[in-house]
Amino acid sequence: MSHPAAQASIEPPVLTVRAVLFDMDGTLVDSTAIVEQVWLEFAERYGLDYNEILRTSHGVQAGDTVRRYAPAGADLEALTAELGEMERSRTDGVIALPGAEALLAGLPDDAIALVTSADRILAEIRMQAAGLTMPSTTVTAESVTRGKPHPEGYLKAAAMLGADPADVVVFEDAPAGVAAARSAGMRTVVVGDAGVHLEEGMWQIPDYSAVTVTAVKNADGGHLLTLTL
């Protein structure tokens, strides 16, 4: 007979929140091949350390990475625009993570938001390529003055949804995004394995295959969302 404590330990976590915020790349959409290809071309052009760029660029606005690594005298604005166009024109292999479409469909649109370091055009292109519906509430690169790991984007999205940070859960995959969510005071579910150290108020899932959700309308017009991971 199995010990009661052992049985309890394998019960999936259940989170009750008022709003759910999603990162995009690596969290809802798998665009890894394109992102790596673009940064490889950038690194080779300027003789930069590709692995170092890749290690620090995930989840960060492209412009911030260009400013960090571009050689002295480079036209940072033009470089960022060029990289953006490269990313927008490539959609081969962009797919949704398993279970992402079903989870988004099961959540009320007025209780979710997309918070991404991509600009609005790129976000729309990638979500469409992956067969996912864009939430009505989105915070993209143009919407913030400070990108991840700063919490501005997540705090702004929560405010737009009328939710207190303590009543929000964030789904993220990149260390920069996880740091942003944690700085915002939000519970965080790490999607995949980016080597993020799990702390209290954090959980980890491989994808959304086993995630279920129920939504109950509140008297105040909002929703009470129960997610089982």
C-alpha positions in Angstrom: 0.0 0.0 0.0 1.4 3.4 -0.9 1.9 5.9 1.8 -0.7 8.8 2.0 2.0 11.4 1.9 3.4 9.8 -1.3 0.0 9.9 -2.9 -0.5 13.6 -2.0 2.9 14.5 -3.4 2.0 13.5 -6.9 -1.3 15.4 -7.0 -1.0 18.1 -9.7 -0.9 21.7 -8.5 -4.1 23.7 -8.6 -3.9 27.5 -9.1 -6.9 29.8 -8.6 -6.4 33.2 -10.2 -8.3 36.1 -11.8 -6.0 36.5 -14.8 -3.5 34.6 -16.9 -0.6 36.2 -18.7 1.4 34.5 -21.4 4.8 35.1 -23.0 4.8 34.1 -26.7 8.1 32.7 -28.1 9.0 29.5 -26.4 5.8 29.7 -24.2 2.9 29.5 -26.6 4.8 29.4 -29.9 7.9 27.3 -30.8 9.9 29.7 -33.1 13.3 28.5 -31.8 14.7 27.6 -35.3 14.0 31.0 -36.7 15.2 33.0 -33.7 18.5 31.0 -33.7 19.0 31.4 -37.4 18.6 35.2 -37.3 21.0 35.6 -34.4 23.5 33.3 -36.0 23.5 35.5 -39.1 23.9 38.6 -36.9 26.8 37.0 -35.0 28.6 35.8 -38.1 28.4 39.2 -39.8 30.2 40.9 -36.9 32.4 38.0 -35.7 30.5 37.8 -32.4 30.1 34.9 -29.9 26.9 33.3 -31.2 26.4 31.1 -28.1 26.8 34.1 -25.8 24.2 36.1 -27.7 21.8 33.1 -27.7 22.3 32.7 -23.9 21.3 36.2 -23.1 18.8 37.2 -25.9 16.0 34.7 -25.2 12.9 36.6 -24.0 14.6 40.0 -24.4 13.7 42.7 -26.9 15.8 42.5 -30.0 16.9 46.1 -29.7 18.3 45.5 -26.3 20.4 42.6 -27.6 21.6 44.7 -30.5 22.7 47.5 -28.2 24.5 45.0 -26.1 26.5 43.2 -28.8 26.7 45.4 -31.9 30.2 46.8 -32.6 31.0 50.4 -32.0 29.7 52.8 -34.6 27.0 50.4 -35.9 23.6 51.9 -36.7 21.6 50.3 -33.9 18.2 51.4 -35.2 18.8 50.1 -38.7 20.2 46.8 -37.4 17.2 46.3 -35.1 14.9 47.0 -38.0 16.7 44.6 -40.3 16.6 41.8 -37.7 12.9 42.5 -37.2 12.2 42.2 -40.9 14.2 38.9 -41.1 12.1 37.5 -38.3 8.8 38.7 -39.8 9.5 37.2 -43.2 10.3 33.7 -41.8 7.5 31.5 -40.5 8.6 28.0 -41.6 8.5 25.6 -38.6 6.6 28.0 -36.4 4.1 25.8 -34.4 2.1 26.0 -31.2 3.2 24.2 -28.1 1.2 21.0 -27.4 -2.1 22.0 -25.7 -1.7 25.7 -26.1 -4.6 26.1 -28.5 -7.0 24.2 -26.2 -5.9 26.2 -23.2 -6.3 29.5 -24.8 -9.8 28.4 -26.1 -10.8 27.4 -22.6 -9.9 30.8 -21.0 -12.2 33.9 -21.2 -10.6 36.5 -23.5 -11.2 39.3 -20.9 -9.1 37.4 -18.4 -5.9 36.7 -20.5 -3.2 38.8 -22.0 -0.1 38.3 -24.2 3.1 39.9 -22.9 5.9 39.6 -25.4 9.2 41.1 -26.3 8.2 40.9 -30.0 6.6 43.9 -31.7 2.9 43.8 -32.6 3.4 42.8 -36.2 5.8 40.0 -35.4 3.5 38.7 -32.6 0.5 38.6 -35.0 2.6 36.8 -37.7 3.8 34.2 -35.3 0.5 33.6 -33.5 -1.2 33.2 -36.9 1.5 30.9 -38.2 1.1 28.7 -35.1 -2.7 28.7 -35.6 -3.4 30.5 -32.3 -5.8 33.4 -31.7 -4.3 36.6 -30.4 -5.8 37.7 -27.0 -7.6 41.0 -27.2 -5.2 42.4 -24.5 -1.6 42.4 -25.7 1.6 44.1 -24.4 4.2 44.1 -27.1 7.6 45.8 -27.5 6.1 49.1 -28.5 3.9 49.2 -25.4 6.7 49.5 -22.8 9.6 51.7 -22.1 11.6 48.9 -20.3 11.6 45.3 -21.6 12.0 42.1 -19.7 13.5 41.4 -17.2 11.9 44.6 -16.0 8.3 43.9 -14.7 6.7 46.8 -16.6 5.0 44.6 -19.2 3.5 42.2 -16.8 2.3 44.9 -14.4 0.8 46.8 -17.4 -1.1 43.7 -18.6 -2.5 43.0 -15.1 -3.7 46.6 -14.8 -5.3 46.4 -18.2 -7.2 43.3 -17.1 -8.1 44.9 -13.7 -6.3 42.2 -11.8 -4.0 42.5 -8.8 -0.6 41.0 -9.4 -1.2 38.6 -6.5 -4.2 37.2 -8.4 -2.3 36.6 -11.6 -0.3 33.6 -13.0 2.3 34.0 -15.7 3.3 31.3 -18.1 7.0 31.9 -19.2 9.9 30.0 -20.6 12.9 32.4 -20.5 15.0 33.5 -17.5 14.4 37.2 -18.4 10.7 36.7 -18.6 10.6 34.7 -15.4 12.5 37.4 -13.6 10.0 40.0 -14.9 7.0 38.0 -13.7 8.6 37.4 -10.3 9.6 41.1 -9.9 5.9 41.9 -10.6 4.9 39.7 -7.7 3.1 37.1 -9.8 2.9 33.4 -9.5 4.8 31.8 -12.4 4.7 28.6 -14.4 7.9 27.8 -16.2 7.2 26.1 -19.6 9.9 23.8 -20.7 13.4 23.6 -19.2 15.4 26.8 -19.4 17.4 26.0 -16.3 15.3 28.3 -14.1 15.6 27.7 -10.4 12.1 27.1 -9.0 11.2 29.0 -5.9 8.0 29.3 -3.8 5.2 30.4 -6.0 6.7 28.8 -9.1 5.9 25.6 -11.0 7.2 23.8 -14.1 5.4 22.0 -17.0 6.8 20.5 -20.2 3.9 21.9 -22.2 0.1 22.4 -21.8 -1.0 18.8 -22.6 -2.0 18.1 -19.1 -3.3 21.6 -18.1 -7.0 22.0 -17.6 -9.0 25.1 -16.7 -12.4 26.0 -15.4 -13.8 29.5 -15.4 -16.5 30.9 -13.2 -18.0 34.3 -13.7 -17.9 36.5 -10.6 -20.6 38.9 -9.4 -18.2 41.8 -10.1 -18.1 40.8 -13.8 -14.6 39.2 -13.6 -13.7 35.5 -13.6 -12.3 33.0 -11.1 -10.0 30.7 -13.0 -8.9 27.3 -11.7 -6.0 25.8 -13.5 -4.8 22.3 -12.8 -1.2 21.8 -14.0 
